[in-house]
Amino acid sequence: MWKFLLQRLLLFIPTFLVISVITFVLIQAPPGDYINSYATQLEASGEEASEALLLALRKRYGLDQPVYIQYVKWLWGIFTRLDFGHSMQWNRPVGDLIWDRLAWTVLISFLTIIFTWILAFPIGIYSATHQYSGFDYSFTFLGFVGAGIPDFLLALVLMWLGFAFFGLDMGGLFSEAFRDAPWSWAKFVDMLKHLWVPVVVLSVSSTAGLIRTMRANLLDELRKPYVITARSKGMTEWHLVLKYPVRVALNPFISSIAYVLPQLVSGTTIISIVLSLPTTGPIQIRSLMSQDMYLAGSIFLLLASLTILGTFISDILLAVVDPRIRLE
Amino acid sequence: MTRRITRREFLVVSGATVATGLAAACGAGESEGPADAAPAEAPAADEAAMPMGKYREAPELSEMVQAGLLPPVDERLPADPWVLPVLREIGKYGGEMSSIVADPTANLFEISNARGAAAAGRSYDLGSIIPIAVESFSVNDDSTELSVSLRAGQKWSDGTPFTTEHVSFWYEDILLNEELTPVVNKKLAPGGETLKLEVEDDFNFKLVFAVPYPVIIDILPSLSLWSPKQYLSQWHASYNEDADAKANEENFDAWYEAFQYHADEGETQQDADLPVLGPWVFEKQDTQGNTTYTRNPYYWAVDAEGNQLPYVDRLQKLVVENREVLTAKILAGEGTHHSWFLSLADFPLYKQNEEAANFTARLHPDLRASEMGMAFNYTHTDPVLRKLFNDVKWRQALSHALDRNEINELRFAGRGVPRNPIMHPGPLFWQEGLDQMYTAYDVDLANSLLDEVGLAWDSDNKFRLRPDGEPLALTMEVDAGRADLSETGNLIKSYWAAVGVNINVKGQDQQFYMQRMRANEHDIGVWAIGGASEPYSRQNEPIRYRPPWHWSSTPLGGPLWRQWLDTDGAEGMEPPDIIKELWETTVQWQAETFGTDRYKELGLKMLQINAENVWLIGTVGLVPRASIIRNTVRNAPDSDNILSIEYGMWTHYQQEQWWIDA
């Protein structure tokens, strides 16, 4: 077990480095740099952005240096001082901008996973134990509809419904009155009123997938001889199902952390823009468009690290739950 | 001899569209200041408790005065404050103005421009340039010197008296410091030489130019010639030996980075202690970009009854992530006033919600010359295309081939004006019909002109061939981020196909497209045509009236001509005589004093040469701009007030005099 953990942990480092290199190179790949987009802004406000000025600015931000030097400097700052660089677009240290947003991203993703489980787990069990029943068909149908609806569309529809029928101001996570207020019970309740929309929207598509997996896995298990043996020994049906086959069928739920996380993170980007949420998504898109590279790079790096971490956690949990994995 | 121009005189010599209302609109004269009358009035009952001085202030400030946190208002104001004439009515203190922005770091003109305090600004009717943060300014006869007098007793928002010391700091330690100003703005270096500062005493200074520079008056509204030395010098290497160490402590690599961080007064301001001169002071910005500003207790302007301005307590900039949420929030009644992020297409929607959300939606005149304009690349690397593009008949033909009325109906609900991008009617040298030359929709005329140019049809009679017999196929690249340009581009494609000219409309990443234009690799340069108005051309550069018909970083047509002109023939491609003449005209126009006969003559010539040669083909311009103002906001502009980025949107509509009728 310890060897297994150590192996996983060591793999973390090269993965992280490879991701950081790819991120940095990809961000630099499109033509132009932040200074170009800055020049466009300058000119829109009636200032000429002369070549001399652009050169001086590139020098100022170190953009005239080769990419690998910029990369090493950036990474060095992160490792030695936890300094993620300076966002040129925001005129602020990147660190000031991302932690809040990262926390919201993690919170929303986490709540979504929990919500997905709460839905998918009982429905999956019910569908498997009542195969081909009316409810099984209805859940299957709903599941496929959920998987088929583009999430941004669902978000827009929910937002419109909220606005048109309940007069709710759906954008953001707080209403106008609480945006500036310090934390209180009322503010928490206000947040919940807004938070359910992204959580529901994001859950809809992954729930369908998990229901199907749960149902299929459980069906396989239910037909196995040990279940028949247990049943013949007079074990109550629910006790039996929950104690053995469901435990085996749980594997996909746990390993889903690893693949649901990246899906959620990219899913939240679109949803956050549509719903105007304070997550990393909107800032990430914007920083890419303006080629504010340290900000964009840091966000990608942190999200990638979180995903690696998620995989790591799900590996450990799997090993805990399923002895077979530990032994391999 | 230096002739001193008073404000009132300046209005006359500036010769702008002077109307009777003008004296009222900018009568900030010292002598007739109605402020003297204010103390004579009996104090209102609820104000009786306050110690009454010459001026009155917001309740929140009197509380601070009583608590000993602030000196009394009479001491905070200069002896002779700026007296703003009544817009519609005297306001009441209190309330908050807020506006929503769909991009956190974008300039939110609704709020940002309220905070400015440049040396000068425009009068309420936009017709003339008046002193704002200074008492007066004047230029000498040959326009080589600008003399400025500061108001004695005017203070920064931290209470420090505002003197020429702050001007010297800006000049010596910022403008002339190579670390902070690696390249001096061309506007501050007329004749290629950075302007000089001569300080006379605490309140008088002169800017001296190497060459006559009348444009200095036009650019004053965009300049602040000072910086809060009392606060910023602690990060400056000339004042603090340990500036670099201080910067390192704050996680900056060098002192000038820390300095710029603390000196930032724009959308990304972070330092709430930075002293300013404007009516509102930055309070805080959260990580989403939501920003608040509070009133400046030392703001040096009063209304006609001696109430210190501004009336409104706080400003708020609220950030959302996309325009749909923005629209939803505005329709739900959030925010007090909006315009920059509104869309004309949504105007009926705004109107429908007027009553429910308690606001009024209006359309204001805008000065944008054309919503989209095209220039061919007159220095194309292909000699056949280059010759073709330089044939005026080719350009006239393609201008005649556009159904601008249809574009207007389809894209702008018929609210714009079909035209070529030749200014707005109204500058001092306007000539009726200039914008309508070669704009009549006439397919037959276009065809016959193209025949004259020598473009034969291909064997299928579908498209025309180039003079050398090759098929004629051009690519029109447009900024892929601008869906409106692609849509209009596709309409244009169909109009030109009808006369046998085959173009392909291709969306391109903005930066990549700009690079291609700079490298002279494009066929047709396409952009939205703002910046063609008289004030913009004057303040900045007549960017729409000479090669490359935009800024050099986005050269729509003929980047190599511009290179040749900029380097006196050392690089680039020699332009034809007409371009040289045009260039000379624009240069002389810039160097001429505003409003003189020669100014008008040169300006008109600049427009005429452009109108006749159609280097820049326009579609629909002068499309009105929508605004939404909550009904409780008073003293705000009406639908006959121009609302245009060319005049800095709301900048000159005195937001310190707006008030909330709760």
Interface residues (C-beta under 8 A of the other chain):
Chain A: P30 P31 G32 N36 S37 A39 T40 E43 S45 G46 E47 E48 A49 S50 A52 L53 A56 L57 K59 R60 R81 D83 H86 Q89 W90 N91 R92 P93 D96 L97 D100 R101 L156 M159 F163 G167 D169 M170 G171 G172 E176 R179 D180 S272 I273 V274 L275 S276 L277 P278 P282 I283 R286 Q291
Chain B: D103 P104 T105 N107 P182 V183 N185 K186 S222 N251 F252 E257 Q260 Y261 D264 T268 Q270 T287 Q288 N290 T292 L318 V320 E321 N322 E324 V325 A328 K329 A332 E334 D509 Q510 Q511 F512 M514 Q515 G531 Y536 Q539 N540 E541 W551 S552 S553 T554
